[in-house]
């Protein structure tokens, strides 16, 4: 898509700034799926050990004293028990999930922009304002949550094995988890925790895309002010941001995504790590929320938040840098 000059009331999504000819809709979809999958896999390898620790902190039983005193203690106990590779246990499903999630996010975000243009909110010959880009992020997250919930359910059950009878649980495989969930709860069981995923993804992705584009616009305005001529301003509008600015924009997106809706993710993780096949019925989103509040109060909803926000900064930075770089330099 051809670049246009940004104004104080509009924002050009940074991944759309390119000098290449306009592609067909089909090619745009293929690029979103291909490059989004690649970026998601890169990001998942970076963040997965931290994600394992986060889930273990979030899913500690509410009827027992906490097993871990904090993220560092969880890292120490996990490595002592299973070694470093234990932090990557169950990564096969999340790698598939990361590819599906990231590609779906970019695809649905593009569909969201098309819907905004079709509504007449913004003329098609103008870039969408930042308010619309926050909306398209929420649009993308809402639809992606339906794809993501079954994948995350399997991931959580592999990361935190649960025992029905109180015995020491065996480490399950991805296939055994899928088999057990289907046997005891049917297809519907794979969407246990959907409300938590929906809230986290719709709100979090509004912040993910919105923060990234807001920070990108800020950098472009700062760079534009340093230009000495209109020719230099036009050239800057067509060029990619310096790598450090791209990294800061992507990092701000990841930190916003994870911090703002972390309580919903905590409740989802607790729901998805509950034992399968016992006599105890699965709790609803509200029931799990009340149980956690009664046990630990407000701080219980943010258990593991620090390490999650910390690992999201480099992961999200790499996701956007890989995706934007592939779109710019390796167009299909």
KOLBA-611699 format. One line per 3 residues: number of its first residue (from 0); their letters; for each residue x, y, z of C-alpha. Coordinates in Angstrom, 1 decimal. Layout:
NUM	a	X,Y,Z  ...
END
This chain:
0	xxx	0.0,0.0,0.0  1.4,3.4,-0.9  2.6,5.6,1.9
3	xxx	0.8,8.8,2.7  2.0,11.6,4.9  0.8,11.4,8.5
6	xxx	-1.2,14.3,10.0  -1.9,15.0,13.7  -5.3,13.3,13.3
9	xxx	-4.2,10.2,11.4  -1.8,7.3,11.9  -0.3,5.1,9.3
12	xxx	0.1,1.5,10.5  3.9,1.1,10.4  3.6,-2.4,8.8
15	xxx	1.8,-0.8,5.8  4.4,1.8,4.9  6.1,0.4,1.8
18	xxx	7.0,1.5,-1.7  5.9,-1.8,-3.3  2.9,-1.9,-5.6
21	xxx	-0.5,-2.6,-4.1  -1.0,-6.4,-3.7  -4.2,-8.3,-4.2
24	xxx	-6.3,-9.2,-1.2  -5.4,-12.8,-1.5  -1.7,-12.1,-1.4
27	xxx	-2.2,-9.8,1.6  -3.9,-12.7,3.4  -1.1,-15.1,2.5
30	xxx	1.5,-12.7,3.7  -0.3,-12.2,7.0  -0.6,-15.9,7.6
33	xxx	2.9,-16.8,6.5  4.8,-13.9,8.1  2.6,-13.8,11.2
36	xxx	3.3,-17.5,11.8  7.0,-17.0,11.5  7.0,-14.0,13.8
39	xxx	4.9,-15.9,16.4  7.2,-18.9,16.5  10.3,-16.6,17.0
42	xxx	8.5,-14.8,19.8  7.4,-18.0,21.5  10.9,-19.4,21.7
45	xxx	12.0,-16.3,23.5  9.1,-16.1,26.0  8.2,-19.7,26.7
48	xxx	10.3,-20.4,29.8  8.9,-17.3,31.4  5.4,-18.3,30.3
51	xxx	5.9,-21.7,32.1  6.8,-19.9,35.3  3.9,-17.6,35.0
54	xxx	1.4,-20.4,34.6  2.8,-22.3,37.5  2.6,-19.2,39.7
57	xxx	-1.0,-18.4,38.6  -2.3,-22.0,39.0  -1.2,-22.7,42.6
60	xxx	-4.1,-24.4,44.4  -6.3,-22.2,46.5  -6.6,-24.7,49.3
63	xxx	-2.9,-25.1,49.9  -0.1,-22.7,50.9  1.7,-21.3,47.9
66	xxx	4.4,-23.6,46.6  6.5,-20.8,45.2  7.5,-17.5,46.9
69	xxx	7.9,-15.7,43.6  9.2,-15.9,40.0  12.9,-16.5,40.9
72	xxx	11.9,-19.3,43.4  9.7,-20.9,40.7  12.6,-20.8,38.3
75	xxx	14.9,-22.3,40.8  12.6,-25.1,41.8  11.6,-25.9,38.2
78	xxx	15.2,-26.1,37.0  16.2,-28.2,40.0  13.3,-30.6,39.4
81	xxx	13.3,-30.9,35.6  16.4,-29.0,34.3  16.3,-26.1,31.9
84	xxx	14.6,-28.2,29.2  11.7,-28.7,31.7  10.9,-25.0,31.2
87	xxx	10.2,-25.8,27.5  7.9,-28.8,28.4  4.9,-28.8,26.1
90	xxx	6.2,-26.2,23.7  5.0,-28.1,20.6  1.4,-27.0,21.1
93	xxx	2.3,-23.4,22.0  4.5,-23.2,18.9  1.5,-24.2,16.8
96	xxx	-0.6,-21.8,18.9  1.8,-18.9,18.5  1.8,-19.4,14.7
99	xxx	-2.0,-19.6,14.7  -2.4,-16.7,17.2  -0.1,-14.2,15.6
102	xxx	-1.1,-14.9,12.0  -4.8,-14.7,13.0  -4.2,-11.4,14.8
105	xxx	-2.7,-9.8,11.8  -5.3,-11.3,9.5  -8.3,-10.3,11.6
108	xxx	-6.8,-6.8,12.3  -6.6,-6.3,8.5  -10.3,-7.4,8.3
111	xxx	-11.1,-5.0,11.1  -9.6,-2.1,9.2  -11.6,-3.1,6.1
114	xxx	-14.8,-3.2,8.3  -14.0,0.3,9.6  -13.5,1.7,6.1
117	xxx	-16.7,0.0,4.9  -18.7,1.6,7.8  -17.8,5.1,6.5
120	xxx	-16.0,6.0,9.7  -13.0,7.1,7.7  -12.5,7.8,4.0
123	xxx	-10.7,5.0,2.1  -8.1,7.4,0.8  -7.0,8.4,4.3
126	xxx	-5.1,6.5,7.0  -7.2,5.3,10.0  -6.9,7.5,13.1
129	xxx	-5.4,5.9,16.2  -8.9,5.4,17.8  -9.8,3.2,14.9
132	xxx	-6.6,1.2,15.2  -7.3,0.5,18.9  -10.7,-0.8,17.8
135	xxx	-9.3,-3.0,15.0  -6.9,-4.5,17.7  -9.9,-5.4,19.9
138	xxx	-11.7,-6.8,16.8  -8.7,-9.0,16.0  -8.4,-10.2,19.6
141	xxx	-12.0,-11.2,19.9  -12.0,-13.5,16.9  -8.6,-14.9,17.7
144	xxx	-9.6,-15.9,21.2  -11.9,-18.6,19.7  -8.9,-20.1,17.9
147	xxx	-6.6,-19.7,20.8  -8.6,-21.1,23.8  -8.2,-24.9,22.9
150	xxx	-4.5,-24.4,22.2  -3.9,-22.7,25.5  -5.9,-25.2,27.4
153	xxx	-3.7,-28.0,26.2  -0.5,-25.9,26.9  -1.6,-25.1,30.4
156	xxx	-2.4,-28.7,31.3  1.0,-29.9,30.0  2.9,-27.1,31.9
159	xxx	1.1,-27.8,35.2  0.0,-31.4,35.5  -3.0,-31.9,37.8
162	xxx	-4.0,-35.1,39.7  -7.5,-36.0,40.4  -6.7,-38.3,43.4
165	xxx	-4.0,-36.2,45.0  -1.1,-38.5,43.9  2.0,-37.1,42.2
168	xxx	0.9,-36.4,38.6  2.7,-37.8,35.6  3.9,-35.4,33.0
171	xxx	1.2,-35.6,30.2  1.9,-35.5,26.5  0.0,-33.2,24.2
174	xxx	-1.9,-36.2,22.7  -2.8,-37.6,26.1  -4.2,-34.2,27.2
177	xxx	-6.3,-34.0,24.1  -7.6,-37.5,24.5  -8.5,-37.0,28.2
180	xxx	-10.3,-33.7,27.6  -12.3,-35.2,24.8  -13.1,-38.4,26.7
183	xxx	-14.4,-36.6,29.8  -15.8,-33.3,28.5  -16.2,-33.7,24.8
186	xxx	-15.5,-31.0,22.2  -17.0,-28.3,24.5  -14.3,-29.0,27.1
189	xxx	-11.6,-27.5,24.8  -13.2,-24.1,25.2  -13.1,-24.2,29.0
192	xxx	-11.8,-20.7,30.0  -13.0,-19.0,26.8  -14.4,-16.0,28.7
195	xxx	-10.9,-15.3,30.2  -9.3,-15.7,26.8  -11.9,-13.4,25.2
198	xxx	-11.4,-10.7,27.8  -7.6,-10.9,27.6  -7.4,-11.0,23.9
201	xxx	-10.0,-8.4,23.0  -8.8,-5.9,25.5  -5.1,-6.9,25.3
204	xxx	-4.9,-6.8,21.6  -6.5,-3.4,21.5  -3.6,-2.3,23.6
207	xxx	-1.1,-4.4,21.6  -1.9,-2.9,18.2  -2.9,0.5,19.6
210	xxx	0.2,1.0,21.8  2.5,-0.1,19.0  0.9,2.3,16.5
213	xxx	0.7,5.1,19.0  4.4,4.8,19.9  5.3,4.5,16.2
216	xxx	3.4,7.7,15.4  5.2,9.5,18.2  8.6,8.4,16.8
219	xxx	7.6,9.5,13.3  6.5,12.9,14.5  9.8,13.3,16.3
222	xxx	11.8,12.2,13.3  9.7,14.5,11.1  10.6,17.5,13.2
225	xxx	14.3,16.8,12.7  13.9,16.9,8.9  15.1,20.1,7.2
228	xxx	13.1,19.9,4.0  9.8,18.5,2.6  11.8,16.1,0.5
231	xxx	13.5,14.7,3.6  10.1,14.4,5.3  8.7,12.5,2.4
234	xxx	11.7,10.2,2.4  11.4,9.5,6.2  7.7,8.7,5.8
237	xxx	8.6,5.9,3.3  11.5,4.4,5.3  11.3,2.0,8.2
240	xxx	11.9,3.4,11.6  15.4,2.8,13.1  15.7,-0.6,14.7
243	xxx	15.8,0.7,18.2  12.6,2.7,17.6  10.9,-0.4,16.2
246	xxx	12.0,-2.4,19.2  10.7,0.2,21.7  7.3,0.3,19.8
249	xxx	7.0,-3.4,19.8  8.0,-3.7,23.5  5.5,-1.1,24.6
252	xxx	2.8,-3.1,22.8  3.7,-6.3,24.6  3.9,-4.7,28.0
255	xxx	0.5,-3.0,27.6  -1.1,-6.2,26.4  0.0,-8.2,29.4
258	xxx	-0.4,-5.8,32.2  -3.8,-4.3,31.5  -5.8,-7.6,31.3
261	xxx	-3.6,-9.8,33.4  -6.3,-10.7,35.9  -8.4,-12.3,33.1
264	xxx	-5.4,-14.4,32.1  -4.9,-15.5,35.7  -8.4,-16.8,36.0
267	xxx	-8.2,-18.5,32.7  -5.0,-20.3,33.7  -6.6,-21.5,36.9
270	xxx	-9.6,-22.8,35.0  -7.5,-24.6,32.4  -5.2,-26.3,34.9
273	xxx	-8.0,-27.9,36.9  -8.0,-31.8,36.8  -9.9,-33.6,34.1
276	xxx	-12.1,-36.5,34.9  -12.8,-36.0,38.6  -16.1,-35.7,40.4
279	xxx	-15.5,-32.0,41.0  -17.2,-29.8,38.4  -15.3,-27.2,36.5
282	xxx	-15.7,-23.7,37.9  -17.2,-20.9,35.8  -15.2,-17.7,35.2
285	xxx	-17.1,-15.9,38.1  -16.7,-18.9,40.5  -13.0,-19.0,39.9
288	xxx	-12.8,-15.2,40.4  -14.6,-15.4,43.7  -12.4,-18.3,44.9
291	xxx	-9.2,-16.5,44.1  -10.4,-13.3,45.7  -11.4,-15.1,48.9
294	xxx	-8.0,-16.8,49.0  -5.6,-13.9,48.2  -7.5,-10.8,47.5
297	xxx	-6.5,-8.4,44.7  -2.8,-9.4,44.7  -3.8,-13.0,43.8
300	xxx	-5.0,-11.7,40.4  -1.5,-10.3,39.6  0.5,-13.3,40.7
303	xxx	3.2,-13.7,38.0  2.5,-10.4,36.4  6.0,-8.9,36.8
306	xxx	7.7,-11.7,35.0  5.0,-11.8,32.3  5.4,-8.1,31.5
309	xxx	9.2,-8.5,31.6  9.3,-11.3,29.1  6.7,-9.7,26.8
312	xxx	8.9,-6.7,26.0  11.6,-8.6,24.0  9.1,-11.1,22.6
315	xxx	6.7,-8.6,21.3  9.5,-6.4,19.9  10.8,-9.4,17.9
318	xxx	7.4,-10.3,16.7  6.7,-6.9,15.2  10.3,-6.5,13.9
321	xxx	10.2,-9.9,12.2  6.7,-9.4,10.7  7.3,-5.8,9.5
324	xxx	10.8,-6.8,8.2  9.4,-9.7,6.2  6.5,-7.6,4.8
327	xxx	8.9,-4.9,3.7  11.9,-6.8,2.4  10.5,-10.2,1.3
330	xx	7.1,-9.4,-0.2  5.3,-12.4,-1.8
END
